[in-house]
Amino acid sequence: MACILHIDSRNFYNCMQCDFFLHEVCANLPRKLDHALHQHPLFLDPIPPTKSNFLKCVACSRAFAGFSYKCACKGSCRRFQVDVRCILVAKFFTHKSHEHPLFIPISTVDKKALCGACKTTGADFYLQYTLCDFSLCYKCATVQDKLHYKYDALLLSLCYGEASNKTYWCEVCEGKLDSSKWFYTCNKSYINIHLNCVFGSAAYMKSGYTFYNYHVTVKVLYNNCNTRPICGRCDSRCSSYVY
């Protein structure tokens, strides 16, 4: 319920009266902390309002419905909120894709910094190693190294991009896959999938969660029908979640 990720270990907490589950790490989150992402102390908010404004993490820009850390100060930073996945990223972060430890920049982030994973710019927060000019946005830094995808029994591994003349195609959207960007792959079944196709737009939203978005009441529902419905906004087939 805190990070909205599956529990795949034997060590977890659950309520005996309702369907409330927590990872051991999430159950031991500090109520208050100082973090390099913000100049003020951050406080744990374990209960997002049932009907509120659209919850969005300032670090990774993803919609979420779990626990968050918020600034209690009034003024311009009262909307500052970070999800659990991003707050748990260590200040000295080591990622398998890079040989050097990555740090949260103390100075203002360069909006022109290029993420080494998704090859995009413009993120508000990066993890960086300045001596080799390598940057990683929080959205890419917090994706799982290995995972099970719902349509495949085999484990998918995160590929950190490769220089190849071979053409790759995404198994989900059937679109062309840029091999220089990160993607998920399974060498045994020869499956390749975009990161966005694996997670969709609502991977960290709870089913049944209701919120307000642009003065419209929105409810998150599992897509459990045989045919994926057409999205009323983009006119494309919806992915695993519908909202």
Buried (B, 14 or more C-beta within 10 A) or exposed (E): BBBBBEBEEEEBBEEEEEEEBBBEBBEEBEEEEEBEBBEBEBBBBBEBEEEEEEBBBBBBBBBBBBBBBBBEEEEEBEEBBBBBBBBEBEEEBEBEBBEEEBBBBEEEBEEEBBBBBBEEBEBEBBBBBEEEEBBBBBBBBBBBEEBEBEEBEEEBBBBBBEEEEEEBEBBBBEEEBEBEBBBBBBEEEEBBBBBBBBBBBBBBBBBEBBBEEEEEEBEBBEBEEEEEEEBEEEEEEBBBBBB
